[in-house]
């Protein structure tokens, strides 16, 4: 592993990856939810829907990667 990869692996824990991914998902979906709650009844928020459609899979992949990273960290600590 190169020094850059090793530095990234040490800096980003599984919990942090999951937290950031959850934040990305919320930031992507929250505008659409707010528009639905307080926006006009006959509005058509196409852009906000596309933002949510992009944010949800991205957050899901990030949460899965974070969970795998967290499991690797737990097993690595147990092996010491």
Phi and psi in radians as a Rosetta constraint file:
Dihedral C 1 N 2 CA 2 C 2 CIRCULARHARMONIC -1.326 0.35
Dihedral N 2 CA 2 C 2 N 3 CIRCULARHARMONIC 2.940 0.35
Dihedral C 2 N 3 CA 3 C 3 CIRCULARHARMONIC -1.116 0.35
Dihedral N 3 CA 3 C 3 N 4 CIRCULARHARMONIC -0.628 0.35
Dihedral C 3 N 4 CA 4 C 4 CIRCULARHARMONIC -1.146 0.35
Dihedral N 4 CA 4 C 4 N 5 CIRCULARHARMONIC -0.813 0.35
Dihedral C 4 N 5 CA 5 C 5 CIRCULARHARMONIC -1.087 0.35
Dihedral N 5 CA 5 C 5 N 6 CIRCULARHARMONIC -0.733 0.35
Dihedral C 5 N 6 CA 6 C 6 CIRCULARHARMONIC -1.134 0.35
Dihedral N 6 CA 6 C 6 N 7 CIRCULARHARMONIC -0.669 0.35
Dihedral C 6 N 7 CA 7 C 7 CIRCULARHARMONIC -1.152 0.35
Dihedral N 7 CA 7 C 7 N 8 CIRCULARHARMONIC -0.707 0.35
Dihedral C 7 N 8 CA 8 C 8 CIRCULARHARMONIC -1.156 0.35
Dihedral N 8 CA 8 C 8 N 9 CIRCULARHARMONIC -0.702 0.35
Dihedral C 8 N 9 CA 9 C 9 CIRCULARHARMONIC -1.134 0.35
Dihedral N 9 CA 9 C 9 N 10 CIRCULARHARMONIC -0.679 0.35
Dihedral C 9 N 10 CA 10 C 10 CIRCULARHARMONIC -1.275 0.35
Dihedral N 10 CA 10 C 10 N 11 CIRCULARHARMONIC -0.592 0.35
Dihedral C 10 N 11 CA 11 C 11 CIRCULARHARMONIC -1.325 0.35
Dihedral N 11 CA 11 C 11 N 12 CIRCULARHARMONIC -0.651 0.35
Dihedral C 11 N 12 CA 12 C 12 CIRCULARHARMONIC -1.808 0.35
Dihedral N 12 CA 12 C 12 N 13 CIRCULARHARMONIC 1.857 0.35
Dihedral C 12 N 13 CA 13 C 13 CIRCULARHARMONIC -1.438 0.35
Dihedral N 13 CA 13 C 13 N 14 CIRCULARHARMONIC 2.932 0.35
Dihedral C 13 N 14 CA 14 C 14 CIRCULARHARMONIC -1.092 0.35
Dihedral N 14 CA 14 C 14 N 15 CIRCULARHARMONIC -0.689 0.35
Dihedral C 14 N 15 CA 15 C 15 CIRCULARHARMONIC -1.145 0.35
Dihedral N 15 CA 15 C 15 N 16 CIRCULARHARMONIC -0.679 0.35
Dihedral C 15 N 16 CA 16 C 16 CIRCULARHARMONIC -1.186 0.35
Dihedral N 16 CA 16 C 16 N 17 CIRCULARHARMONIC -0.707 0.35
Dihedral C 16 N 17 CA 17 C 17 CIRCULARHARMONIC -1.087 0.35
Dihedral N 17 CA 17 C 17 N 18 CIRCULARHARMONIC -0.753 0.35
Dihedral C 17 N 18 CA 18 C 18 CIRCULARHARMONIC -1.147 0.35
Dihedral N 18 CA 18 C 18 N 19 CIRCULARHARMONIC -0.692 0.35
Dihedral C 18 N 19 CA 19 C 19 CIRCULARHARMONIC -1.158 0.35
Dihedral N 19 CA 19 C 19 N 20 CIRCULARHARMONIC -0.767 0.35
Dihedral C 19 N 20 CA 20 C 20 CIRCULARHARMONIC -1.146 0.35
Dihedral N 20 CA 20 C 20 N 21 CIRCULARHARMONIC -0.701 0.35
Dihedral C 20 N 21 CA 21 C 21 CIRCULARHARMONIC -1.135 0.35
Dihedral N 21 CA 21 C 21 N 22 CIRCULARHARMONIC -0.708 0.35
Dihedral C 21 N 22 CA 22 C 22 CIRCULARHARMONIC -1.101 0.35
Dihedral N 22 CA 22 C 22 N 23 CIRCULARHARMONIC -0.698 0.35
Dihedral C 22 N 23 CA 23 C 23 CIRCULARHARMONIC -1.094 0.35
Dihedral N 23 CA 23 C 23 N 24 CIRCULARHARMONIC -0.727 0.35
Dihedral C 23 N 24 CA 24 C 24 CIRCULARHARMONIC -1.078 0.35
Dihedral N 24 CA 24 C 24 N 25 CIRCULARHARMONIC -0.731 0.35
Dihedral C 24 N 25 CA 25 C 25 CIRCULARHARMONIC -1.113 0.35
Dihedral N 25 CA 25 C 25 N 26 CIRCULARHARMONIC -0.755 0.35
Dihedral C 25 N 26 CA 26 C 26 CIRCULARHARMONIC -1.165 0.35
Dihedral N 26 CA 26 C 26 N 27 CIRCULARHARMONIC -0.727 0.35
Dihedral C 26 N 27 CA 27 C 27 CIRCULARHARMONIC -1.131 0.35
Dihedral N 27 CA 27 C 27 N 28 CIRCULARHARMONIC -0.562 0.35
Dihedral C 27 N 28 CA 28 C 28 CIRCULARHARMONIC -1.346 0.35
Dihedral N 28 CA 28 C 28 N 29 CIRCULARHARMONIC -0.530 0.35
Dihedral C 28 N 29 CA 29 C 29 CIRCULARHARMONIC -1.681 0.35
Dihedral N 29 CA 29 C 29 N 30 CIRCULARHARMONIC -0.514 0.35
Dihedral C 29 N 30 CA 30 C 30 CIRCULARHARMONIC -1.000 0.35
Dihedral N 30 CA 30 C 30 N 31 CIRCULARHARMONIC -0.746 0.35
Dihedral C 30 N 31 CA 31 C 31 CIRCULARHARMONIC -1.051 0.35
Dihedral N 31 CA 31 C 31 N 32 CIRCULARHARMONIC -0.679 0.35
Dihedral C 31 N 32 CA 32 C 32 CIRCULARHARMONIC -1.154 0.35
Dihedral N 32 CA 32 C 32 N 33 CIRCULARHARMONIC -0.737 0.35
Dihedral C 32 N 33 CA 33 C 33 CIRCULARHARMONIC -1.125 0.35
Dihedral N 33 CA 33 C 33 N 34 CIRCULARHARMONIC -0.697 0.35
Dihedral C 33 N 34 CA 34 C 34 CIRCULARHARMONIC -1.144 0.35
Dihedral N 34 CA 34 C 34 N 35 CIRCULARHARMONIC -0.689 0.35
Dihedral C 34 N 35 CA 35 C 35 CIRCULARHARMONIC -1.113 0.35
Dihedral N 35 CA 35 C 35 N 36 CIRCULARHARMONIC -0.708 0.35
Dihedral C 35 N 36 CA 36 C 36 CIRCULARHARMONIC -1.133 0.35
Dihedral N 36 CA 36 C 36 N 37 CIRCULARHARMONIC -0.691 0.35
Dihedral C 36 N 37 CA 37 C 37 CIRCULARHARMONIC -1.287 0.35
Dihedral N 37 CA 37 C 37 N 38 CIRCULARHARMONIC -0.745 0.35
Dihedral C 37 N 38 CA 38 C 38 CIRCULARHARMONIC -2.151 0.35
Dihedral N 38 CA 38 C 38 N 39 CIRCULARHARMONIC 0.026 0.35
Dihedral C 38 N 39 CA 39 C 39 CIRCULARHARMONIC -1.421 0.35
Dihedral N 39 CA 39 C 39 N 40 CIRCULARHARMONIC 3.085 0.35
Dihedral C 39 N 40 CA 40 C 40 CIRCULARHARMONIC -1.176 0.35
Dihedral N 40 CA 40 C 40 N 41 CIRCULARHARMONIC 2.616 0.35
Dihedral C 40 N 41 CA 41 C 41 CIRCULARHARMONIC -1.211 0.35
Dihedral N 41 CA 41 C 41 N 42 CIRCULARHARMONIC -0.503 0.35
Dihedral C 41 N 42 CA 42 C 42 CIRCULARHARMONIC -1.781 0.35
Dihedral N 42 CA 42 C 42 N 43 CIRCULARHARMONIC 0.352 0.35
Dihedral C 42 N 43 CA 43 C 43 CIRCULARHARMONIC -1.317 0.35
Dihedral N 43 CA 43 C 43 N 44 CIRCULARHARMONIC 2.859 0.35
Dihedral C 43 N 44 CA 44 C 44 CIRCULARHARMONIC -2.391 0.35
Dihedral N 44 CA 44 C 44 N 45 CIRCULARHARMONIC 1.461 0.35
Dihedral C 44 N 45 CA 45 C 45 CIRCULARHARMONIC -1.431 0.35
Dihedral N 45 CA 45 C 45 N 46 CIRCULARHARMONIC 1.247 0.35
Dihedral C 45 N 46 CA 46 C 46 CIRCULARHARMONIC -1.131 0.35
Dihedral N 46 CA 46 C 46 N 47 CIRCULARHARMONIC -0.781 0.35
Dihedral C 46 N 47 CA 47 C 47 CIRCULARHARMONIC -1.095 0.35
Dihedral N 47 CA 47 C 47 N 48 CIRCULARHARMONIC -0.721 0.35
Dihedral C 47 N 48 CA 48 C 48 CIRCULARHARMONIC -1.171 0.35
Dihedral N 48 CA 48 C 48 N 49 CIRCULARHARMONIC -0.608 0.35
Dihedral C 48 N 49 CA 49 C 49 CIRCULARHARMONIC -1.164 0.35
Dihedral N 49 CA 49 C 49 N 50 CIRCULARHARMONIC -0.699 0.35
Dihedral C 49 N 50 CA 50 C 50 CIRCULARHARMONIC -1.157 0.35
Dihedral N 50 CA 50 C 50 N 51 CIRCULARHARMONIC -0.664 0.35
Dihedral C 50 N 51 CA 51 C 51 CIRCULARHARMONIC -1.067 0.35
Dihedral N 51 CA 51 C 51 N 52 CIRCULARHARMONIC -0.786 0.35
Dihedral C 51 N 52 CA 52 C 52 CIRCULARHARMONIC -1.128 0.35
Dihedral N 52 CA 52 C 52 N 53 CIRCULARHARMONIC -0.681 0.35
Dihedral C 52 N 53 CA 53 C 53 CIRCULARHARMONIC -1.130 0.35
Dihedral N 53 CA 53 C 53 N 54 CIRCULARHARMONIC -0.529 0.35
Dihedral C 53 N 54 CA 54 C 54 CIRCULARHARMONIC -1.437 0.35
Dihedral N 54 CA 54 C 54 N 55 CIRCULARHARMONIC -0.614 0.35
Dihedral C 54 N 55 CA 55 C 55 CIRCULARHARMONIC -1.295 0.35
Dihedral N 55 CA 55 C 55 N 56 CIRCULARHARMONIC -0.633 0.35
Dihedral C 55 N 56 CA 56 C 56 CIRCULARHARMONIC -1.156 0.35
Dihedral N 56 CA 56 C 56 N 57 CIRCULARHARMONIC -0.853 0.35
Dihedral C 56 N 57 CA 57 C 57 CIRCULARHARMONIC -1.141 0.35
Dihedral N 57 CA 57 C 57 N 58 CIRCULARHARMONIC -0.633 0.35
Dihedral C 57 N 58 CA 58 C 58 CIRCULARHARMONIC -1.085 0.35
Dihedral N 58 CA 58 C 58 N 59 CIRCULARHARMONIC -0.768 0.35
Dihedral C 58 N 59 CA 59 C 59 CIRCULARHARMONIC -1.153 0.35
Dihedral N 59 CA 59 C 59 N 60 CIRCULARHARMONIC -0.682 0.35
Dihedral C 59 N 60 CA 60 C 60 CIRCULARHARMONIC -1.083 0.35
Dihedral N 60 CA 60 C 60 N 61 CIRCULARHARMONIC -0.748 0.35
Dihedral C 60 N 61 CA 61 C 61 CIRCULARHARMONIC -1.136 0.35
Dihedral N 61 CA 61 C 61 N 62 CIRCULARHARMONIC -0.739 0.35
Dihedral C 61 N 62 CA 62 C 62 CIRCULARHARMONIC -1.107 0.35
Dihedral N 62 CA 62 C 62 N 63 CIRCULARHARMONIC -0.708 0.35
Dihedral C 62 N 63 CA 63 C 63 CIRCULARHARMONIC -1.150 0.35
Dihedral N 63 CA 63 C 63 N 64 CIRCULARHARMONIC -0.686 0.35
Dihedral C 63 N 64 CA 64 C 64 CIRCULARHARMONIC -1.130 0.35
Dihedral N 64 CA 64 C 64 N 65 CIRCULARHARMONIC -0.756 0.35
Dihedral C 64 N 65 CA 65 C 65 CIRCULARHARMONIC -1.102 0.35
Dihedral N 65 CA 65 C 65 N 66 CIRCULARHARMONIC -0.734 0.35
Dihedral C 65 N 66 CA 66 C 66 CIRCULARHARMONIC -1.105 0.35
Dihedral N 66 CA 66 C 66 N 67 CIRCULARHARMONIC -0.664 0.35
Dihedral C 66 N 67 CA 67 C 67 CIRCULARHARMONIC -1.164 0.35
Dihedral N 67 CA 67 C 67 N 68 CIRCULARHARMONIC -0.720 0.35
Dihedral C 67 N 68 CA 68 C 68 CIRCULARHARMONIC -1.117 0.35
Dihedral N 68 CA 68 C 68 N 69 CIRCULARHARMONIC -0.763 0.35
Dihedral C 68 N 69 CA 69 C 69 CIRCULARHARMONIC -1.081 0.35
Dihedral N 69 CA 69 C 69 N 70 CIRCULARHARMONIC -0.708 0.35
Dihedral C 69 N 70 CA 70 C 70 CIRCULARHARMONIC -1.118 0.35
Dihedral N 70 CA 70 C 70 N 71 CIRCULARHARMONIC -0.739 0.35
Dihedral C 70 N 71 CA 71 C 71 CIRCULARHARMONIC -1.109 0.35
Dihedral N 71 CA 71 C 71 N 72 CIRCULARHARMONIC -0.709 0.35
Dihedral C 71 N 72 CA 72 C 72 CIRCULARHARMONIC -1.102 0.35
Dihedral N 72 CA 72 C 72 N 73 CIRCULARHARMONIC -0.730 0.35
Dihedral C 72 N 73 CA 73 C 73 CIRCULARHARMONIC -1.094 0.35
Dihedral N 73 CA 73 C 73 N 74 CIRCULARHARMONIC -0.737 0.35
Dihedral C 73 N 74 CA 74 C 74 CIRCULARHARMONIC -1.139 0.35
Dihedral N 74 CA 74 C 74 N 75 CIRCULARHARMONIC -0.752 0.35
Dihedral C 74 N 75 CA 75 C 75 CIRCULARHARMONIC -1.209 0.35
Dihedral N 75 CA 75 C 75 N 76 CIRCULARHARMONIC -0.585 0.35
Dihedral C 75 N 76 CA 76 C 76 CIRCULARHARMONIC -1.179 0.35
Dihedral N 76 CA 76 C 76 N 77 CIRCULARHARMONIC -0.668 0.35
Dihedral C 76 N 77 CA 77 C 77 CIRCULARHARMONIC -1.198 0.35
Dihedral N 77 CA 77 C 77 N 78 CIRCULARHARMONIC -0.642 0.35
Dihedral C 77 N 78 CA 78 C 78 CIRCULARHARMONIC -1.192 0.35
Dihedral N 78 CA 78 C 78 N 79 CIRCULARHARMONIC -0.538 0.35
Dihedral C 78 N 79 CA 79 C 79 CIRCULARHARMONIC -1.335 0.35
Dihedral N 79 CA 79 C 79 N 80 CIRCULARHARMONIC -0.244 0.35
